[in-house]
C-alpha cells in the first residue's frame, strides 16, 4: 500500500525568479501575490502561474517581459507601505494578543505538540481566569487567536525569523564550523541535518540547527553535496568555514566519492573531523571489557533485579545523600549495549 505524500516533507522554498515573472513576494516562506495579496499555501510554480493566468491574465500578458521589473518594484513598494501602515495603526491590545499567540505557538513547537493543542490551551486559560473571578482577563484570552491554522502560520513565521537571525550571525562572524548527519525520520524519509557552531563578536557561542533538508532518491556523496551546497550558498558559502565534522558513513568519508572528498575536490580546504560520539561508540566495540560489564551487571541486578523495590529505594536515597550526578542507577542493559555494542 502506497503512503500518501505530504507536502510538508518536501520542504519547498520560494524561488526569487518568481518575483518579476509572476509578481509574487516571499511572505514568511509562502508566495504572496502583489496584485490581489493572495497567499499561496504550496510554493509551486504551477500554482503561481495558474493564479496569474486566471485572475490577472490581462495584466500578466501586458507587462510580462521587458517592463515587468519596473511594475514589480512599484507593486512591491506599495506592498511594503501597506505593511508599515498596518503595524503603525495597531492597537496596544491587539499587539498583546499577537504576542501571546506567538508565545503559545513557540511553546508548542519547542515541545513538539500538535498545533490543535492551542485551542485547548485557550479554553483552559479562559476557565482559569473565570475561576479566579477575572472576567476582563478571560475576555483577553478569548481575543487570542490559537486555531490550528493560526498556530501553524505562527510557527512558520518564527522559523523564517530564525533563519534571518542565523544569516545575520553568519554574516557577522569571522569563522564557523559545520557538522553534517544523514538519518531517516519516522516517515522513512532521509533527512540531511546541518549544524553550525560559531562565536560572534561579543564572544557569545552560537550552536544551532542550520537546516533539515530531505534527500529524495539516492543518498550518495554527490547527492549530499548537491543538497548541502544549496543550503550553504544561502548563508554565504564555505569561505568562513573553519572545519567540518561528519560521522563514519561511507557517503560522508569515502576516499573518492564521499562528501569530504567531493568538498576538497571543489576547493573547500578545511580540516575534517570524525564525530567524537561516533568515535566513542567505535572504541567501545573494540575494547575487551567483558569482565567489567559482568561485574557492573551483577551489581545492578542485586539492586534492581527481581522483587527488590526496598533495596532500590535505599539506593536512590543514597545517591541523593552523596550528591551524585544521577539520582538513580542506570540499568544493566545500558552498560551491555555501550561496551558490547
C-alpha positions as CSV (number, residue, x, y, z in Angstrom):
1,X,0.0,0.0,0.0
2,X,1.5,3.3,-1.1
3,X,1.9,6.1,1.5
4,X,0.3,9.4,0.7
5,X,2.9,12.1,0.1
6,X,2.9,15.0,2.4
7,X,3.8,18.5,1.1
8,X,5.5,19.4,4.4
9,X,8.0,16.6,3.8
10,X,9.2,18.2,0.6
11,X,10.4,21.4,2.2
12,X,9.6,23.5,-0.9
13,X,11.2,27.0,-0.9
14,X,10.4,30.3,-2.6
15,X,12.2,30.9,-5.9
16,X,13.4,34.5,-6.4
17,X,12.8,34.2,-10.1
18,X,9.0,34.2,-9.4
19,X,9.1,37.9,-8.3
20,X,9.3,39.6,-11.6
21,X,7.9,36.7,-13.6
22,X,4.6,36.4,-11.7
23,X,4.6,39.5,-9.4
24,X,5.0,37.5,-6.1
25,X,7.0,38.1,-2.9
26,X,8.2,35.8,-0.2
27,X,5.9,36.2,2.8
28,X,7.4,34.0,5.6
29,X,8.2,31.2,3.2
30,X,5.0,31.4,1.2
31,X,4.4,33.2,-2.1
32,X,2.0,36.3,-1.9
33,X,0.6,38.0,-4.9
34,X,1.3,41.7,-5.1
35,X,-1.8,42.4,-7.2
36,X,-4.5,40.7,-5.1
37,X,-2.4,39.9,-1.9
38,X,-3.5,36.3,-2.1
39,X,-1.1,33.9,-0.3
40,X,-0.3,30.5,-2.0
41,X,0.0,27.8,0.6
42,X,2.2,25.5,-1.5
43,X,5.2,27.3,-3.2
44,X,5.0,25.6,-6.6
45,X,5.5,27.5,-9.9
46,X,2.4,25.8,-11.4
47,X,0.2,27.3,-8.6
48,X,1.6,30.8,-9.2
49,X,1.2,30.6,-12.9
50,X,-2.3,29.4,-12.6
51,X,-3.3,32.3,-10.4
52,X,-1.8,34.8,-12.9
53,X,-3.4,33.3,-15.9
54,X,-6.9,33.1,-14.3
55,X,-7.2,36.2,-12.1
56,X,-4.7,38.6,-13.7
57,X,-4.5,37.4,-17.2
58,X,-4.6,40.9,-18.9
59,X,-2.0,42.4,-16.6
60,X,0.2,39.3,-16.8
61,X,0.2,39.4,-20.7
62,X,0.6,43.2,-20.9
63,X,3.6,43.6,-18.5
64,X,5.3,40.2,-18.9
65,X,8.7,40.8,-20.4
66,X,10.8,43.9,-20.5
67,X,8.6,46.2,-18.3
68,X,8.0,43.5,-15.6
69,X,10.9,44.8,-13.5
70,X,9.5,48.3,-13.2
71,X,6.0,47.1,-12.4
72,X,7.3,44.7,-9.8
73,X,9.2,47.4,-8.0
74,X,6.2,49.6,-8.0
75,X,3.9,46.9,-6.6
76,X,6.5,45.9,-4.1
77,X,6.8,49.5,-2.8
78,X,3.0,49.7,-2.4
79,X,3.0,46.4,-0.6
80,X,5.7,47.5,1.9
81,X,4.0,50.8,2.6
82,X,0.8,48.9,3.4
83,X,2.5,46.6,5.8
84,X,4.1,49.5,7.6
85,X,0.7,51.3,7.8
86,X,-0.9,48.3,9.4
87,X,1.8,47.9,12.0
88,X,1.7,51.7,12.8
89,X,-2.0,51.7,13.5
90,X,-2.1,48.5,15.5
91,X,-3.7,49.0,19.0
92,X,-1.8,48.0,22.1
93,X,-4.4,45.4,23.0
94,X,-4.0,43.7,19.5
95,X,-0.2,43.8,19.9
96,X,-0.5,42.0,23.2
97,X,-2.9,39.4,21.7
98,X,-0.5,38.9,18.9
99,X,2.5,38.5,21.2
100,X,0.5,35.9,23.3
101,X,-0.3,34.0,20.2
102,X,3.3,33.8,19.2
103,X,4.4,32.8,22.7
104,X,2.0,29.9,22.7
105,X,3.0,28.8,19.2
106,X,6.7,28.9,20.2
107,X,6.0,26.8,23.3
108,X,4.0,24.2,21.3
109,X,6.8,24.0,18.7
110,X,9.5,23.5,21.3
111,X,7.6,20.6,23.0
112,X,6.7,19.0,19.7
113,X,2.9,19.3,20.4
114,X,0.1,19.3,17.9
115,X,-1.0,22.7,16.6
116,X,-4.6,21.9,17.6
117,X,-3.5,22.0,21.2
118,X,-3.5,25.8,21.0
119,X,-7.3,25.7,21.2
120,X,-7.2,23.5,24.3
121,X,-4.7,26.0,25.9
122,X,-7.0,28.9,25.1
123,X,-10.0,27.1,26.6
124,X,-8.0,26.2,29.8
125,X,-6.8,29.8,30.1
126,X,-10.3,31.2,29.9
127,X,-11.6,28.8,32.6
128,X,-8.7,29.6,34.9
129,X,-9.3,33.3,34.6
130,X,-13.0,32.8,35.3
131,X,-12.2,30.6,38.3
132,X,-10.1,33.5,39.7
133,X,-13.0,35.8,39.1
134,X,-11.2,37.9,36.5
135,X,-13.7,38.4,33.6
136,X,-11.6,41.0,31.9
137,X,-8.6,38.6,31.7
138,X,-10.9,35.9,30.4
139,X,-12.1,38.3,27.7
140,X,-8.4,39.0,26.8
141,X,-7.8,35.3,26.4
142,X,-10.8,35.0,24.1
143,X,-9.3,37.5,21.8
144,X,-6.1,35.5,21.4
145,X,-6.2,33.5,18.1
146,X,-4.9,30.0,18.7
147,X,-6.6,27.9,16.0
148,X,-4.5,25.2,14.4
149,X,-4.2,27.2,11.2
150,X,-3.0,30.3,13.1
151,X,-0.5,28.3,15.2
152,X,0.9,26.7,12.0
153,X,1.3,30.1,10.4
154,X,3.0,31.5,13.6
155,X,5.4,28.6,13.7
156,X,6.3,29.1,10.0
157,X,6.9,32.8,10.7
158,X,9.1,32.1,13.7
159,X,11.1,29.7,11.7
160,X,11.6,32.2,8.9
161,X,12.6,34.8,11.5
162,X,15.2,32.4,13.0
163,X,16.6,31.8,9.5
164,X,17.1,35.6,9.1
165,X,18.8,35.8,12.5
166,X,21.1,32.9,11.6
167,X,22.0,34.6,8.3
168,X,22.9,37.8,10.3
169,X,25.0,35.8,12.7
170,X,26.9,34.0,9.9
171,X,27.5,37.4,8.2
172,X,28.9,39.0,11.3
173,X,31.1,36.1,12.5
174,X,34.7,35.5,11.3
175,X,34.6,31.7,11.2
176,X,32.2,28.9,11.8
177,X,32.3,25.1,11.9
178,X,29.7,22.7,10.4
179,X,28.5,19.3,11.4
180,X,26.6,17.0,9.0
181,X,24.4,14.0,9.7
182,X,22.2,12.0,7.4
183,X,19.4,10.0,9.0
184,X,16.0,8.6,8.3
185,X,13.0,10.1,10.1
186,X,9.8,8.3,11.3
187,X,8.2,8.6,7.9
188,X,11.2,6.8,6.2
189,X,12.4,10.0,4.5
190,X,16.1,10.6,4.6
191,X,17.0,14.0,6.1
192,X,20.2,15.9,5.9
193,X,20.9,17.7,9.1
194,X,23.3,20.6,9.1
195,X,24.5,22.1,12.4
196,X,26.5,25.3,12.8
197,X,28.8,26.4,15.6
198,X,30.3,29.8,15.8
199,X,31.3,32.7,18.1
200,X,30.0,36.2,17.5
201,X,31.8,39.5,18.3
202,X,30.6,39.6,21.9
203,X,32.1,36.1,22.5
204,X,28.6,34.5,22.6
205,X,28.7,30.9,21.4
206,X,26.0,30.1,18.8
207,X,25.1,26.4,18.3
208,X,22.0,25.9,16.0
209,X,20.5,23.5,13.6
210,X,21.1,25.3,10.3
211,X,18.8,23.3,8.1
212,X,17.0,19.9,7.9
213,X,16.6,19.1,4.2
214,X,15.1,15.9,2.8
215,X,17.1,13.7,0.4
216,X,14.8,12.0,-2.1
217,X,16.1,9.1,-4.1
218,X,19.7,8.0,-3.6
219,X,21.9,9.1,-0.7
220,X,25.3,9.1,-2.3
221,X,28.1,11.5,-1.6
222,X,27.3,13.6,-4.6
223,X,23.6,13.8,-3.7
224,X,24.5,15.0,-0.2
225,X,27.0,17.5,-1.7
226,X,24.4,19.0,-4.1
227,X,21.8,19.4,-1.4
228,X,24.5,20.8,1.0
229,X,25.6,23.5,-1.5
230,X,22.0,24.8,-1.9
231,X,21.9,25.2,1.9
232,X,25.3,26.7,2.5
233,X,25.1,29.1,-0.5
234,X,22.1,30.8,1.1
235,X,24.5,31.7,4.0
236,X,27.4,32.9,2.0
237,X,29.2,29.7,1.1
238,X,32.2,27.9,2.7
239,X,34.6,31.0,2.8
240,X,34.3,31.3,6.6
241,X,34.2,27.5,7.3
242,X,36.9,26.5,9.7
243,X,36.2,22.8,10.0
244,X,33.7,20.1,9.0
245,X,32.6,17.2,11.3
246,X,30.9,14.1,9.9
247,X,30.0,10.6,11.0
248,X,31.7,7.5,9.7
249,X,29.3,6.6,6.9
250,X,30.8,5.8,3.5
251,X,28.8,8.5,1.8
252,X,30.4,11.0,4.2
253,X,34.0,9.8,4.5
254,X,34.6,7.8,1.3
255,X,38.1,8.5,-0.2
256,X,36.8,9.2,-3.8
257,X,33.0,9.6,-3.7
258,X,32.4,10.6,-0.1
259,X,31.2,14.1,0.8
260,X,34.5,15.1,2.4
261,X,36.4,14.1,-0.8
262,X,34.0,16.0,-3.0
263,X,34.2,19.1,-0.9
264,X,38.0,19.0,-1.2
265,X,37.8,18.5,-5.0
266,X,35.7,21.6,-5.2
267,X,38.1,23.8,-3.3
268,X,36.7,23.6,0.3
269,X,40.1,23.3,2.0
270,X,39.4,23.0,5.8
271,X,40.1,20.4,8.4
272,X,37.6,17.5,8.7
273,X,36.9,15.6,11.9
274,X,35.2,12.4,12.8
275,X,32.3,12.8,15.2
276,X,33.5,12.3,18.7
277,X,30.4,10.5,19.9
278,X,30.7,8.1,16.9
279,X,34.4,7.5,17.7
280,X,33.5,6.6,21.3
281,X,31.0,4.0,20.0
282,X,33.6,2.5,17.8
283,X,36.2,2.4,20.6
284,X,33.6,0.7,22.9
285,X,33.2,-2.1,20.3
286,X,36.9,-2.8,20.1
287,X,37.7,-2.7,23.9
288,X,37.7,-6.1,25.6
289,X,35.8,-5.1,28.8
290,X,33.6,-8.1,29.3
291,X,34.8,-8.7,32.9
292,X,33.9,-5.1,33.9
293,X,30.5,-5.4,32.2
294,X,29.7,-8.6,34.1
295,X,30.6,-7.1,37.4
296,X,28.6,-4.0,36.8
297,X,25.6,-6.1,35.6
298,X,25.7,-8.2,38.8
299,X,25.8,-5.1,41.0
300,X,22.8,-3.6,39.2
301,X,20.9,-6.8,39.3
302,X,21.4,-7.0,43.1
303,X,19.9,-3.5,43.4
304,X,17.1,-3.7,40.8
305,X,16.7,-7.3,39.8
306,X,13.7,-9.3,40.9
307,X,11.4,-8.1,43.7
308,X,13.9,-5.7,45.4
309,X,11.9,-2.5,45.5
310,X,13.0,-1.6,49.0
311,X,16.7,-2.0,48.1
312,X,16.2,0.1,45.0
313,X,14.6,2.9,47.1
314,X,17.5,2.8,49.5
315,X,20.0,3.0,46.6
316,X,18.2,6.1,45.2
317,X,18.2,7.8,48.6
318,X,22.0,7.0,49.0
319,X,22.8,8.6,45.6
320,X,20.8,11.7,46.7
321,X,22.6,11.9,50.0
322,X,26.1,11.8,48.5
323,X,25.1,14.4,45.8
324,X,25.7,12.0,42.9
325,X,25.2,13.3,39.3
326,X,22.5,10.7,38.7
327,X,19.7,10.2,41.2
328,X,19.0,6.7,40.1
329,X,21.3,3.9,38.9
330,X,21.4,3.1,35.2
331,X,20.0,-0.3,34.0
332,X,22.4,-3.1,33.3
333,X,21.2,-3.2,29.7
334,X,22.8,0.3,29.2
335,X,26.2,-1.0,30.1
336,X,26.0,-4.1,28.0
337,X,24.9,-2.0,25.0
338,X,27.6,0.6,25.5
339,X,30.6,-1.8,26.0
340,X,29.5,-4.8,24.0
341,X,28.0,-2.9,21.1
